Amino acid sequence: MYSIEMAYARMRELQDLANRSRAHQPADSRRTAAKIRIPRAKKR
């Protein structure tokens, strides 16, 4: 049986993994990625 505790533990595991992978990226690459994004069309 899959319990809430197991699901929560798995969620924490994935969160830690995501944070670790994000920490390895240099900050400037994240900034340039934000610049590359296509600006939204202005609302009339």
C-alpha positions, -999 to +999 in steps of 0.1 A: +000+000+000+012+035-009+009+058+021+008+095+025+042+093+043+058+075+013+044+100-011+057+129+010+091+113+013+092+109-025+081+145-030+109+157-007+134+135-026+124+150-059+125+185-045+160+181-032+171+167-065+156+197-084+172+221-060+206+204-064+204+205-102+194+241-101+223+250-078+248+236-103+238+260-131+258+293-132+237+323-123+245+342-156+231+313-178+198+317-160+198+354-165+205+351-203+177+325-205+153+350-191+164+376-217+159+351-246+122+346-238+099+361-263+082+393-251+044+390-249+023+410-273+009+442-256-027+441-247-049+467-264 
